[in-house]
Amino acid sequence: MTVDPQTLFDLSGRVAIVTGGTRGIGRAVAEGLAAAGARVVVASRKADACAETQAALEAMGAEALGVPTHLGELDGLAALVAAATDRFGGIDIVVNNAANAVAQPIGMLTPDAWEKSLAVNLRGPTFLVQEALPHLQASDHGAVVNVISVGAFMFGSYTSMYAAGKGGLLTMTRYMAAEFAPLGIRVNALAPGSVDTDMVRNNPPDAQERMATACKMGRIASPDEMVGPVLFLVSDASSYMTGQVLVVDGGLAPY
């Protein structure tokens, strides 16, 4: 055997940006990447949350940096990339996890809500990758994971803007993969189902119960259950994989 299974998930020395990295899936992923040896840059809107997360990662023994960033503000994306490279010298991994859940029924959509939703869920992730592109190209392990949602494959009421943004990000994932493959950069997507995050907890209890029972496994996932899939997608364990979506939904989406 020419591959050592013990090193497949080793991220030692690699630099990772995780947006929405101070809570929920993003926080769990940031901690998982740090445990695998990565130097982790977490971004979220709140400076105090960024500072707290940086301190927690450093307490784990990791090199870390928290950078307050609003994914809906394009100027902040260049600043995030600059902060990461100034501190760590490069970027190997981008995990686009930040999202918002602005919801309105079709027929009552407002332009402001549309712009707010798509700015964070689609435009921000796309332009962050574009800002990081020269550094990802310079890496020997360039990898992007766009966190979408199993909602991109389904349909229902009130969440059309969110699903449209996530569906658009899946399309961008595939086109990025095609255009960046000659540059040695892999781009894949993670599609979670219902996960125990603030976004899910903001729903009424009966809605949360419906989310839990909708999937075959009959429960909502822990954020920690997204760590393994992300580690797979950014590590050498998936070195021949690009342009794909990894669905981790407890058996929810029909195929």
N, C-alpha and C positions, 0 to 999 in steps of 0.2 A: 504494500500500500504506500503510495507516494504522498498521501494527505494525512496529516496528523489531526484527528478529530478534536483534540484538546486545544488546538490553536485556531480552529475555524471561526470562532466567535471572539477572538482576541482583537480588541481595538486599541491596544497600547500605542500611545503617541498620536492617535488621530484626533482631529479637532471637529467637534460636532456642534451645530447650532440647532436648538430645539425651540420653536416658537410655541407660545402658550405653555411654557415650560415650568410654571410655578404651581400648578395644581392639576388634578385629574390625570388624564392620560399623559400629558406632557411632563408632569412632575415624575410620574412613575418611569417614563422612558428616559428622562434625564438621569435619574438615579441608576437605571439599568445600564445606560451607556457608560456612566462613570465607573460602575462596578466592573465593567468589561475593559477598563483602562483608558477610555477616551477622556480628553480634555473638553469640558462641556460649557457651552455658552447658552444660557437660558434667556429668553426674551418674553416679556409680557408687559402689559400696559402700566402696571403699578410698580413704582420704584422700590417700595418697602418689601413687596413680595419677591422681587428680583434679588434684593440684598439678603433676605432670609433664605432663599433657595441656594444662593451662592454659598452662604455660610454652612448650610446643611451638607452640601456636596463636599465642601472642603473638610468638614468634620468626618466625612467618609474616607478622607485621604486623597480626594481627587483635586485636580486643578480645575477651577471653575470661574466663571464670570457671569454676572447678571447685568443685562442691558435693557433698561426700560424702552419698549418699542411698541408702537401701535401699528399693526399690520395694514391698517387702512390708510396710513400716511406714508406716501412713497419716499419722502425725504428721510424718514426714519430708517428705511431699509438699507440705504447706503451707509448710514451711521452705524447700524448694527454690524454690517460686514466689516467696516473699518475698525470697529472696536475689537471684533474677533481676531482680525489679522494683526492688529497692532499688539495685542496681548500674546497671541499664540503663533503668529507667523504664517498662518494659512488656514484653509478650510477643506476638510475631507468629506464631511457629511452635513446635509441639511435635512431636518425633519420638520416639515410644514404641518404643524398640529393646531395652531391657533384658529379659532372659528367663532362665529356668533350665530345665535339661533333666532334672529329676528323672524317673526312669523305673522303673516296676514293672509286672510282668505283671498283667493282670486276673485276679482270684481271689486275689491277694496284695497288693492295694492297702491302704495304711494311711492312717488319717485324717490323721496328721501329714504324710505325703508329699503327700496330696491338697491340704491347706491350703497347704503350702509352694509347690507348683506353681501353683495357681490364684491365690494371693496376688500373685505376681510377674507371671505371664503374662496375667492378666485383670483382677483387682481393682485392682492398682496403676496400670496404664495408664488405666483408666476414671476413677479418682478423681483422677489427676494432671490429666487434661483438665478435670474438674469444678473443681478448684482454680484452673486457669488460665483458666477460661471468661470471667470478667469482663474480663480483659486481652485475650484473643483477640477478644472482642466489640468492644472499644475500638479494635482495629487495623483498618486499611484493607486488610490482607492476611492475615487470620487463616487459618491452615492447620494441619491435624493430619495426620500420617502414622503409622499404626499398623503396625509391622512384625510381620506374622504369619508364616506359613510355608506352603509348598505342601503340607505335611503336613495342613493343614486340609481339603484336598480329596481326600485319599488314605486308605488304611488299611493297617495292618501290625501288627507285634507290639511290645509293651513300651512304646510311646510314646503310649499313649492319653491320659494326663493332659496331656502337652504339646500334643497335637493338639486336645484338648478346649478347652484354654485359648486356643489360637490360633483355633480355630473360633468360640469365643465372642467373641473380640476382633474378628473379621470381622463378626459380627452387630452388635456395639456400634458398629463403624465405620459401618454402614449406618444405624443408628438415630440416631447422633450427626449424621450428614450430613442426615438428614431434619429433625431438631429444630433444628439450628444453621443451616440454609440461610437462614431469615429473618433471622438475626443477621449474615449476611455471612461466615460461617466455613465453609470447605470441609474435609471429612474424607474421606481415602482410605486405602487399605491397600497395603502392599508385601508380596508373597509370594515370598520367595527360595526357591530350591532349596538344594542343598548348597553351602556357602560355606566357604572355608578359614579357619576360626575355631577358637578353643580348644575350643568345643563339639564341633566335628566331629573335631578332632585327638584328643580324649579317647576316641574309638572305636578298636577294634583295627584294625590295618592292613588286614585282609581286609574289614572293614566299610567302611572308607574307600574301598577299591577298588570295592566294590559301589556305593557312592554315586556315585562318579565315572562308572562305566559305565552307570548306570541311565538317564541322560538322553541325549537325541539328540546333544548336542554332545560327549559322552564325557569330560567333565572336571568338576572342582569349580571353582566361581567364585572369583575374587579378591574380597575385600571392596570393592576399588576399583570393581568392576563394579556395585555397588549405589548408587554416588554419583549417577550420571546419572539413574537412575529417581527417586531421592528429590528431587534438584534439580528435576526436572520436576514432581513432585507438590506441592512447596511454593512454586513460583514462579508468575509470571504466565503461564508457558507452558501451564499447565493450569487457567487461570482459569474455565473453564466445565465443570470436572470435579469431581464430588463423589459420595460413596457408592460408589466403585468400588474394585476390587482390581487392581493391576498385578502380573502374574505374571512373575517373572524367574528362570526355573528351568532354562535350557538345553534346554528341550523335554522336561521330565520328566512333568508331570501330564497325564493323558489328559482330553480334553474332547470 
